[in-house]
Amino acid sequence: MKILSVILDLEKGGAQRAAQNFALGYKHLGHDSRVLYTRHSNETVNHRGKILRKNKIKLYSLNNNQHRKLLKRWKPNLVHLHAHGITKNNFACIKKIIPHATYVETNVFSTLSGWSEEILYSFQLSHWSQWLYYLRGGKNDKNICLPYPVDTKSFSRASKDKILKFRSHYNIPHNAFVIGRVGQSIPTKWSYTIISLFNSIACTKKNVYLVLINTSKDIIRLAKKSRYSQRIIIINSIYGDDNLSIAYSSFNVVYLAADQGESFGMVIPEAILCGTPVISLATPWGDNSQCEVTRNKVGGYVINNYKNGISIINKMIGTKNINNFVLKKGIKHIIKNYDYINVSKQVVNLLKLKKNNTYNNNLQNINVVKILKNAFDKPNFFTVILLKLKLRFLTRYSSGYDNWINFFRRVYIKIYKIFDLKKT
């Protein structure tokens, strides 16, 4: 089969890494796999471009007339869109070049795309994402739960020597307990709770350090104001899977909290594959896939409130072999559910079943409470009630993430603005 993976660009990002892994997975399965990017990228310099070309995967730019002619001549059977950042105009242009292919999409944020009617399937990254897509009017016969593919062989626990070298380089004591976080520098991909959590632990535990990689400016400001700022290490970026593996292995735990939540959270499987437990803060008011990817007491812990995270980390400090259960359960969970070859194979199998008229995706109303219970040990009682009442936006207050007074303040501001507009 001829399969074209379409992505915004070849830069950093979870969607870009997923597109790369799908392209490699299709290639591994014996298909003619190629990649099209819609925004200019210098593929000869770009790290992702180098990996794809090294694996003999041809790259095309939508802005290149010659490339468009080559695609038209090639005639792929399947076009796999990675919807993040792709525009309606991009899709119209691709459809004009390749009119007779089957189209599917990996839908990053569970919203209806501008080409919803013209695709066979919309892949949602978790059951939570599937529920959100359903709520927003996504058609049941197109709504498929299919996660990001993870190159499970690219991440593994680093040697003790490499861990010691990493810690020495950043002046972290060899016997320190390190809380780490790797992310994109987008503000909503971070949460102030990481500094609150660290401050609460650092005031009684002098040997605890916090490492923030590629964090946002807001978090840097909060970190500098901390009384324990001398124990907060800020690293601009780390490139390459080997170097990332060393960083993850150097952490005792990863604390993952994002204001908007995670539509998948690629850092979770990466850290778990390195044998490092992940504490994921639930965000039922937004994206919430991090709960399913982590799985409570499998790849780490899923918490309702960051104060629960303080309690867990305090118990971890001084405990020997804290990552044993992750090495036993977590790594198996990631390989079984997210390995890139298995996930790519699922796409191909879905197309075969559809072609033979043997696949029926007759989804009923998705039970969000059941989704929560499968990821959590004990879901927050008030969160469950609010979700049942379809008041999801209030869960950021019921969970203690935000103070209730902020809710009333926002309501007051909104009412004031309405009356102010009427006056004018």
C-alpha positions in Angstrom: 0.0 0.0 0.0 1.1 3.6 -0.7 0.7 5.7 2.5 1.3 9.4 2.7 1.6 11.0 6.2 0.8 14.7 6.3 2.1 17.0 9.0 2.4 20.7 9.6 6.3 20.8 9.7 9.3 18.8 10.8 9.9 20.8 14.0 9.6 19.7 17.6 6.2 18.6 18.9 4.2 15.6 19.8 2.2 15.6 16.6 5.4 15.8 14.5 6.9 12.9 16.5 3.7 10.9 16.0 3.8 11.5 12.3 7.4 10.4 12.1 6.6 7.2 14.1 3.6 6.4 11.9 5.7 6.9 8.8 8.4 4.6 10.2 5.8 2.1 11.4 4.2 1.9 7.9 7.7 1.5 6.4 8.5 -1.4 8.8 5.3 -3.1 7.8 6.4 -3.2 4.2 4.3 -0.3 2.8 5.6 2.5 0.6 5.6 5.2 3.2 6.2 8.9 2.5 5.8 12.3 4.3 4.3 15.6 3.2 4.7 18.8 5.2 2.6 21.9 4.7 4.8 24.6 6.2 8.3 25.3 5.1 11.0 23.2 6.9 14.6 22.8 6.1 14.6 19.1 5.9 18.4 18.8 5.2 19.2 20.5 8.5 16.2 19.5 10.6 16.7 16.6 13.0 13.3 14.9 12.2 14.0 15.3 8.4 17.4 13.6 8.8 15.8 10.6 10.7 13.2 10.1 8.0 15.6 10.4 5.1 18.0 8.0 6.9 15.2 5.5 6.8 14.7 6.1 3.1 11.3 7.8 3.5 10.8 10.4 0.8 9.8 13.9 1.9 7.6 16.4 0.0 6.7 20.0 0.6 3.2 21.2 -0.3 4.8 24.6 -1.2 6.9 23.0 -3.9 5.3 22.7 -7.4 7.7 19.9 -8.4 6.8 17.9 -5.3 3.1 18.3 -6.0 3.5 16.9 -9.5 5.5 13.9 -8.1 2.7 13.2 -5.5 0.1 13.4 -8.3 2.0 10.8 -10.3 2.7 8.6 -7.2 -1.1 8.3 -6.3 -1.1 7.1 -2.7 -3.9 4.8 -1.5 -4.1 6.2 2.0 -3.5 9.8 3.2 -3.0 10.0 7.0 -3.5 13.6 8.1 -2.0 14.7 11.4 -4.5 17.5 11.9 -2.7 19.9 14.2 -1.9 23.1 12.3 -3.2 21.9 8.9 -5.6 24.4 7.4 -8.7 23.9 5.2 -6.8 25.4 2.3 -4.0 22.8 2.8 -6.6 20.0 2.8 -8.3 21.4 -0.3 -4.9 21.6 -2.1 -4.0 18.0 -1.1 -7.4 16.7 -2.1 -7.1 18.3 -5.5 -3.6 16.6 -6.0 -4.8 13.2 -4.6 -8.6 13.0 -5.2 -9.1 9.3 -5.1 -7.2 8.3 -1.9 -8.8 7.2 1.4 -8.4 9.9 4.0 -8.0 9.4 7.8 -6.9 11.8 10.4 -5.2 11.8 13.8 -7.2 14.4 15.6 -4.9 16.0 18.3 -7.5 18.1 20.2 -10.7 16.2 19.7 -12.4 19.0 17.7 -14.2 18.7 14.4 -11.8 19.5 11.6 -12.8 21.4 8.4 -12.8 18.1 6.5 -14.8 15.9 8.9 -17.2 14.8 6.2 -14.5 13.8 3.8 -12.5 11.3 6.0 -13.1 7.7 6.7 -11.9 7.8 10.4 -11.0 10.4 13.0 -8.5 8.8 15.4 -8.8 10.1 19.0 -5.7 9.7 21.2 -7.6 8.2 24.3 -11.0 7.2 25.4 -11.3 10.6 27.1 -10.5 12.3 23.7 -13.1 10.0 22.1 -15.7 11.2 24.6 -14.8 14.9 23.9 -15.1 14.3 20.2 -18.5 12.7 20.7 -19.6 15.7 22.9 -18.6 18.1 20.1 -20.7 16.4 17.5 -18.2 13.9 16.1 -19.9 11.0 14.2 -19.8 7.6 15.9 -19.0 5.7 12.8 -15.8 7.8 12.4 -14.8 8.1 16.1 -11.9 5.6 16.7 -9.7 5.5 19.8 -6.1 5.2 18.4 -3.2 6.6 20.5 0.1 8.2 19.4 2.7 5.6 18.3 5.8 5.4 20.5 9.2 4.2 19.3 9.6 2.0 22.4 13.2 1.0 21.5 14.5 4.6 21.4 14.0 5.1 25.2 15.6 3.0 28.0 17.2 3.4 31.4 20.6 5.1 31.1 23.7 3.6 32.9 24.7 4.8 36.4 27.7 6.6 34.9 25.6 8.6 32.5 23.2 9.5 35.3 26.0 10.7 37.5 27.6 12.7 34.7 24.2 14.4 34.0 23.8 15.3 37.6 27.4 16.5 38.0 27.0 18.7 34.8 24.1 20.5 36.4 25.5 20.6 40.0 22.9 18.2 41.4 24.2 16.1 44.3 24.5 12.4 43.3 22.2 11.4 46.2 19.6 14.1 45.7 15.9 13.3 45.0 15.1 14.9 41.7 11.6 15.9 40.5 11.7 16.5 36.8 9.5 17.8 34.0 10.1 17.9 30.2 7.7 19.9 28.0 7.0 22.5 25.3 7.5 26.1 26.3 3.8 26.9 25.7 2.3 28.4 28.9 -0.9 26.1 28.9 1.4 23.1 28.7 2.7 23.9 32.2 1.1 24.5 35.6 2.0 26.7 38.5 1.4 23.7 40.8 4.9 22.3 39.9 6.5 25.2 41.8 3.9 25.0 44.7 4.5 21.3 45.0 8.3 21.7 45.0 8.2 24.6 47.6 6.0 22.5 49.9 8.5 19.6 49.8 11.7 21.6 49.7 10.9 23.4 53.0 11.3 20.2 54.9 13.5 18.1 52.6 16.9 19.8 51.9 18.1 17.2 49.4 15.2 17.6 46.9 15.9 19.3 43.5 13.6 20.3 40.6 14.7 20.1 37.0 12.6 21.9 34.3 13.4 21.3 30.7 12.1 23.7 28.0 9.7 25.4 30.4 7.5 28.5 29.9 8.5 32.0 30.9 5.8 32.1 33.5 7.2 29.1 35.3 10.7 30.5 35.1 9.5 33.7 36.8 7.8 31.7 39.6 10.9 29.5 39.9 13.1 32.6 40.4 10.8 33.9 43.1 11.0 30.6 45.0 12.8 30.6 48.4 14.5 27.4 47.1 15.4 28.7 43.6 19.0 27.6 44.1 17.7 24.0 43.9 15.7 24.6 40.7 17.6 23.7 37.6 16.3 25.3 34.3 17.5 23.7 31.1 16.6 25.3 27.8 16.4 22.2 25.6 17.7 18.7 25.2 17.9 17.2 21.8 18.0 13.5 20.7 16.4 10.5 22.3 19.6 9.3 23.9 20.1 12.6 25.7 16.4 12.6 26.7 16.8 9.1 28.0 19.6 10.2 30.3 17.6 13.1 31.6 14.5 10.9 32.4 16.8 8.3 34.0 18.3 11.1 36.2 14.9 12.0 37.6 13.5 10.1 40.6 10.0 11.1 39.5 8.3 13.1 36.7 5.6 15.4 37.8 3.3 16.1 34.8 0.8 18.9 35.2 -0.5 21.2 32.4 -3.2 23.8 32.8 -5.0 22.5 29.7 -4.1 18.9 30.3 -2.6 16.6 27.7 -4.2 15.3 24.5 -1.6 12.4 24.9 1.6 13.5 26.6 4.5 11.9 24.8 6.8 12.6 27.8 4.8 10.0 29.8 5.7 6.9 27.8 9.3 8.2 27.3 9.8 8.6 31.0 8.2 5.2 31.9 10.4 3.4 29.3 13.4 4.8 31.2 12.0 3.3 34.4 11.0 6.6 36.0 7.5 6.9 37.6 5.2 9.7 36.4 2.8 11.5 38.7 0.0 12.9 36.4 -2.4 15.6 37.6 -5.9 15.0 36.3 -7.5 17.9 34.3 -11.1 17.0 33.6 -11.9 20.6 32.6 -9.6 20.1 29.5 -7.7 17.4 27.8 -7.2 14.5 30.2 -5.4 11.7 28.3 -2.5 11.8 30.7 -4.5 9.7 33.2 -5.0 6.8 30.7 -1.4 6.9 29.4 0.1 6.9 33.0 -2.5 4.5 34.6 -2.6 4.7 38.4 -0.1 2.4 40.1 1.0 1.1 36.6 3.3 3.8 35.1 3.1 6.0 38.2 0.3 7.7 40.0 -2.8 9.7 38.8 -3.8 12.4 41.3 -6.9 14.7 41.6 -5.1 17.4 43.5 -1.4 18.5 43.5 -1.4 18.2 47.3 -1.8 14.4 46.8 1.4 14.6 44.8 3.2 16.2 47.8 2.1 13.2 49.9 3.2 10.6 47.3 6.7 12.3 46.8 7.3 12.6 50.5 6.7 8.8 50.8 9.0 8.2 47.9 11.9 10.1 49.4 14.2 7.7 51.2 12.4 4.7 49.8 14.6 2.2 48.0 13.8 0.9 44.6 10.8 3.3 44.1 10.7 2.6 40.4 10.4 -1.2 40.7 6.7 -1.3 39.9 7.2 0.9 36.8 10.0 -1.4 35.6 7.7 -4.4 36.0 4.2 -3.0 35.0 4.7 0.4 33.4 7.1 -0.6 30.6 4.9 -3.6 29.7 1.9 -1.2 29.6 3.6 1.2 27.2 5.0 -1.5 24.8 1.6 -3.3 24.7 -0.6 -0.3 24.1 1.6 2.3 22.3 4.4 0.6 20.4 4.6 2.3 17.0 4.6 -0.8 14.9 1.5 -2.2 16.7 -0.4 1.2 16.4 0.5 1.5 12.7 -0.7 -2.1 12.1 -4.1 -1.1 13.7 -4.6 1.5 11.0 -3.9 -0.9 8.2 -6.2 -3.6 9.8 -9.0 -1.0 10.2 -8.9 -0.3 6.5 -9.0 -4.0 5.6 -12.0 -4.6 7.9 -13.8 -1.6 6.3 -13.0 -2.8 2.8 -14.5 -6.3 3.7 -17.5 -4.7 5.4 -16.6 -6.6 8.7 -16.0 -3.6 10.9 -18.8 -2.0 12.9 -18.0 1.0 15.1 -21.5 1.4 16.6 -20.6 3.5 19.6 -23.3 4.3 22.2 -23.0 7.2 24.6 -19.5 6.9 26.1 -19.4 6.6 29.8 -17.0 9.3 31.1 -17.2 8.1 34.7 -16.1 4.6 33.7 -13.2 6.2 31.8 -12.1 8.0 35.0 -12.4 4.9 37.1 -10.2 2.9 34.7 -7.4 5.5 35.0 -7.8 6.5 38.7 -7.7 4.7 42.0 -10.5 6.8 43.4 -11.9 9.6 41.2 -12.8 12.8 43.0 -16.5 12.6 44.2 -17.4 16.2 43.3 -15.6 15.9 39.9 -17.8 12.8 39.0 -21.0 14.7 40.0 -20.0 17.7 37.9 -19.2 15.6 34.9 -22.6 13.8 35.2 -24.3 17.2 35.4 -22.3 18.2 32.3 -20.6 21.1 34.2 -17.1 20.1 33.2 -15.7 23.6 33.3 -16.3 23.7 37.1 -14.1 20.7 37.8 -11.0 22.9 37.9 -12.5 24.4 41.1 -13.9 21.2 42.6 -10.6 19.4 42.3 -8.8 22.2 44.2 -6.7 23.2 41.2 -8.1 26.7 41.3 -9.7 28.6 44.2 -13.5 28.9 44.1 -13.1 32.7 44.6 -11.5 32.9 41.2 -14.7 31.4 39.7 -16.9 34.1 41.3 -14.4 36.8 40.3 -14.6 35.7 36.6 -18.4 35.7 36.8 -18.4 39.2 38.2 -16.0 40.4 35.5 -18.1 38.9 32.8 -21.3 40.5 34.1 -19.6 43.8 34.6 -18.4 43.7 30.9 -21.9 42.9 29.7 -23.5 45.8 31.5 -20.6 48.1 30.5 -21.2 47.3 26.8 -24.9 48.0 27.2 -24.1 51.4 28.6 -21.9 52.3 25.7 
